[in-house]
Structures are given as structure tokens and as C-alpha cells.
């Protein structure tokens, strides 16, 4: 009977050690990814289970899935990972995308997140959720909805290489030509 007690005690210690090592590895991975300390509540990346439902706002007619949602101090923080990006400052398009996720979190929870995070390969940028960013996202959404209803939408660039690689090329009458 004493031998069984020793075996169970050793098994318990082994399981506790395994749990500790798993927890430590998860914290290290969270730091490597540039995620804040907090509970990761949703993931739309890698081999983890995919998000089954996107964030959605009927008011703005917008849906989206950030790569991570992390609960920090009772607030949800969206995190967007751009592993191929190397930049000293965040791209405006990435800030706008993160701004859309911030708007969606606000719409779904009724609470304004203080910021979101953009993770590039060289570092993490904390993007404050300012009234100016919020308004820029809403203004861009309105523009996109107006363009969606338009019959003819000119390209928003002057780069023929983008037209050559475009998946809508066969339907487009406004391709940018090389000069």
C-alpha cells in the first residue's frame, strides 16, 4: 500500500512539473509573438483551432477576424501579425485594418479597447485607439460602401504590375497600362 502512495505522489509531481513547463513555454511563445501578458481568448493563426465566428457589426456592415484577441485587464485587445513585414513604423493600411478590428471589438463588447497591437517580424507597434483612428475607419468604410454601389470604379493606384497580378483582371475595364 505504501508503494502505491509513493507511485501516486511521484505521478502527481511529474504532472505538476509537466504543467509548469507547458505554462512556461506558453508564456515564452506569447512573448516571442509580441502578445501582451493576458489571456489569449481567440486565435485565427497557425495550428490552433480557427475562430468559428468573426467579429461583426451590423451598424457598420463590417466583419473581421484579428489574428489574436487577448484579454488584458478586462478589455479585449486585437493583435494583427504581419510576419513578412520589416518596417521602422507601421504601414498606414495595417493601422487601418487594426482600426477596423478595434471598431469591431468596441461594437461587440460595448467597451472601447485602449489600443491594438501590430506585430511585424522586427517588433510590435502599440496603436492607440484614438477618436481620429476610429473616424478614419468609419470614413473609409463609407467610401468603400459607396464604391461598392458604383458601376465603374477606377484603380486606386498607377502601377501596371498590380493590374497584371490582379485576380479581377478579366472583368476590369480600367486597367493601368505601362507607359
C-alpha positions in Angstrom: 0.0 0.0 0.0 2.9 2.4 0.8 4.4 1.7 -2.6 1.2 2.8 -4.3 1.2 6.0 -2.3 4.8 6.7 -3.4 3.9 6.0 -7.0 0.9 8.3 -6.9 3.0 11.0 -5.3 5.6 10.7 -7.9 3.0 10.7 -10.7 1.5 13.9 -9.1 4.8 15.6 -9.0 5.5 14.6 -12.6 2.2 16.0 -13.8 2.8 19.2 -11.8 6.2 19.6 -13.4 4.7 19.0 -16.9 2.0 21.6 -16.3 4.6 24.1 -15.1 6.8 23.5 -18.2 3.8 23.8 -20.5 2.8 27.1 -18.8 6.3 28.5 -19.1 6.6 27.5 -22.7 3.2 29.2 -23.5 4.4 32.4 -21.8 7.7 32.4 -23.8 5.7 31.9 -27.0 3.4 34.7 -26.1 6.4 37.0 -25.6 8.0 35.8 -28.9 4.8 36.7 -30.7 4.8 40.1 -29.1 1.5 39.4 -27.4 0.7 41.3 -24.1 0.5 39.5 -20.8 -3.1 38.4 -20.6 -5.3 35.5 -21.6 -5.5 34.7 -25.3 -9.2 34.3 -25.9 -9.3 33.9 -29.7 -6.8 32.8 -32.4 -7.0 32.9 -36.1 -3.5 31.8 -36.9 -1.3 28.7 -37.1 -2.3 25.3 -36.0 -4.6 26.4 -33.2 -8.4 25.9 -33.7 -9.6 28.6 -36.0 -12.1 31.2 -34.9 -15.5 29.9 -35.8 -17.3 33.3 -35.9 -15.8 36.6 -37.0 -16.4 39.8 -35.1 -19.4 41.5 -36.6 -21.1 44.9 -36.6 -24.4 45.3 -38.4 -24.2 49.1 -37.8 -21.1 49.4 -39.9 -21.7 46.3 -42.1 -18.3 45.0 -41.2 -16.9 41.6 -40.2 -13.4 40.5 -39.4 -11.1 38.2 -37.5 -7.9 39.5 -36.0 -5.1 37.1 -35.6 -5.4 37.2 -31.8 -7.7 38.6 -29.2 -6.1 39.0 -25.8 -8.0 39.8 -22.6 -5.9 42.3 -20.6 -7.4 43.9 -17.5 -11.0 43.1 -18.6 -10.5 44.6 -22.1 -10.1 42.7 -25.4 -7.0 43.8 -27.3 -6.9 42.8 -31.0 -3.5 41.7 -32.3 -2.6 41.5 -36.0 0.5 39.7 -37.1 2.3 40.6 -40.3 5.3 38.1 -40.3 6.7 39.3 -43.6 6.8 43.0 -42.7 10.1 44.7 -41.8 9.5 48.4 -41.2 10.5 51.1 -38.8 7.0 52.3 -38.5 3.6 50.6 -39.2 2.1 50.8 -42.7 -1.0 53.0 -42.9 -3.0 50.1 -44.4 -2.1 47.9 -41.5 -3.1 50.6 -39.0 -6.4 51.0 -40.7 -7.0 47.2 -40.7 -6.2 47.1 -37.0 -8.5 50.1 -36.5 -11.3 48.1 -38.1 -10.7 45.3 -35.6 -10.7 47.9 -32.7 -14.1 49.2 -34.0 -15.5 45.7 -34.2 -14.3 44.9 -30.6 -16.0 48.1 -29.4 -19.2 47.3 -31.3 -19.4 43.7 -30.0 -18.4 44.4 -26.3 -19.7 48.0 -25.8 -16.3 48.9 -24.5 -13.6 50.8 -26.3 -10.3 49.0 -26.3 -7.4 51.4 -25.4 -5.2 50.1 -28.2 -4.4 47.3 -30.6 -1.1 45.6 -31.5 0.6 45.2 -34.9 3.3 42.6 -34.8 6.0 42.8 -37.5 8.9 40.5 -37.7 11.2 43.2 -36.2 8.9 44.3 -33.4 5.5 45.2 -32.1 3.7 48.5 -32.5 1.1 49.6 -30.0 -1.5 51.5 -31.9 -3.7 53.7 -29.7 -7.5 53.6 -30.5 -7.9 57.4 -30.8 -11.1 59.2 -32.0 -9.1 60.1 -35.1 -8.4 56.5 -36.0 -12.0 55.5 -35.3 -13.3 58.2 -37.5 -10.8 57.3 -40.3 -12.0 53.7 -40.2 -15.7 54.8 -40.4 -15.0 57.3 -43.2 -13.1 54.6 -45.2 -16.0 52.1 -44.7 -18.4 54.7 -46.0 -16.2 55.3 -49.1 -15.9 51.5 -49.7 -19.7 51.1 -49.5 -20.2 53.9 -51.9 -17.7 52.4 -54.3 -19.4 49.0 -54.0 -22.6 50.6 -55.3 -20.8 52.4 -58.1 -20.9 51.0 -61.6 -17.3 52.0 -62.6 -14.5 52.2 -60.0 -11.1 53.5 -61.2 -8.0 51.8 -59.8 -6.6 53.4 -56.7 -3.0 53.1 -58.0 -0.9 53.8 -61.0 1.1 50.5 -61.0 0.6 48.3 -64.1 2.3 45.4 -62.2 -0.6 45.3 -59.7 -3.0 45.1 -62.7 -1.0 42.2 -64.2 -1.3 40.2 -60.9 -4.9 41.1 -60.1 -7.5 38.3 -59.8 -10.2 40.6 -61.3 -8.3 41.5 -64.4 -10.6 39.8 -66.9 -13.5 41.8 -65.6 -11.8 45.2 -65.3 -12.2 47.9 -68.0 -9.8 50.3 -66.2 -6.5 48.5 -66.2 -3.5 50.7 -65.8 -1.2 50.4 -68.8 2.5 50.6 -69.0 3.8 53.8 -70.4 
